[in-house]
């Protein structure tokens, strides 16, 4: 059995090319040995856990839905919003919610302090995503590709 302390994990930062999207994350599952590209469930793990942090004003990623993936969110600290099919809802410490396949969603920190939350996803093999704001699809493969009639960049039509 492997035990890690999430307080000691390196926090990774990422930003979209024009800076509209971004955030920070601690990749808990990878620290426990998850191999993201493996099809062997002993290496892939049946779910993925991340501790995500959005600085004030950050939006985690474009508004999107998954074809097969379930995502569970649990807010640990801070205030923000979650965008969903019915609009947006305020979120804060202790709030938990889930998005089933086909349910579009987006995390937004519209407050003046960091928003910290867990994301737990089942990450099924063969997953695709749809981006309603830019009308495009992501098809998971060894390389991230987005399609309309030709390959697109991940942030095409989003920033």
N, C-alpha and C positions, 0 to 999 in steps of 0.2 A: 504494500500500500504506500502510495506517495502522498505526503502532506506538504502543502505550501502555505505560506502566510501572505495573504493578498496585500498586506501593508508593505511588503518588501518587493512587490512586483513593479517593474518599470512601467510607467504610464506612457503609452504611445500617443503622439499627436498627429492629426491629419487635417488637411484643408483642401477644399476644391480650388481649381486654378484661379478663379476670381474672388475667392474668399467668402462666398455666400454660405457655404456649408463647411462644417468642421466639428472637431471635438477631440476628446481624449478618451483613451480606453486602456483598461488593464485586461489582458487576454488570459482569463483564469483557466479556461479549458486547455489552451496551448501549454501553459505552465504545468498542467497536470499530465501532459503527454499527448494531447490531441494532435493528430496529423490531419489537417484540413482537407488535403487532396486525396486521402486514402479512401478506398471503397471497402476496406476491412473494418467492420464495426468495432473491433477491439482497439483499433488505432484511431478511427474516426470519432468515436464516442457517440452515444445516442442523442446527445444534446450539447449545446455550446453555451458557456457562461461568460459574460463580459461585465465589468464594472465600468460604466460609461460616465463621463463628466462633460457637461456643456458649460462653457464660460458665459457670462452675461451676453445676450444678443446672438448666441450661436444657434444654428439649426443643424441637427445631426446629419440629415441626408435629404435628398429629394423625396417628395410625397410618393409613396409606392405601395404596391401590394405584392404578396408572394403567391405563387400557384399552389404550393403544397406545404409550405412552412408555417408553423405556429410560433408566435413570439409572445412571451410573458415579460412584463415590465413591473418593477417594484421600485418606487421612489424612496431613496434613502435620505436625501437632504436637498434643500432648496425648493424653489417654486418654478413653475413653467406652464407650458401648454402641450397638449397632445392634439394633433389634427387628425380627424377621422371623417368618415362619410357624412356624419350629421353636422360637422362644423369643427369647433375646437372646444376643449374642456380644460379648465384649470387643474393643475396637479401639484401635489406637495408631499411632504414626508408621510410615509405609510400607505400612500395610494398604490394600488396594484390593479393591473388590467391586462387583458390578453387580446391579441389579434389573431383570428383564425385565417386560414388561406382565403385569399380573395378580398380581404378587408384592408383597404388602403390606410396608411398611417404615416405620421411624421412627428418627431419630438422637437420642441422649440423652447429655448430659454429666453423668455421675454422679461426676466427679472434682473435685478442688480447684483445677484450673487450666483455662485455656481449651483448647477442642478446636477445631482448625482443619482444614478439609478442602475439597477441590475437589468440586464437583458438575458433571458434564457430562451434559446431557440432550438428546435429539433433538427434543423438543417438537413432536410431529406435530400437524397441523391436525385438529380434530375430537376432541380428547382429552377423556376423562371420567375421573373418579376415584371410587373407592368407599372409604368410611370404615367399616371393620368394627365399631369400638367404638361408633359411634352409628347404624349402619345407614342411611347416607345416601349420596347420589351428588352429585358436582359435575359439571355440564355446562358446558364452556367455551363462552362466547359473549362478546359485547362487554361484558357485565356478569357478574360472578361470581354464579351462582345455584346453590343446593343444593335438592334436591327430595326429598320423601317423597310427600305428596299436595298439598303447598303449598310455596311458597318458604320457605327456611330461611336463617338466618345461618350463615356458615362455621363458627363455633365451637359451634353448637347441639349439645348432647349431649356435648360434649368437655370442658368445664370444670365 
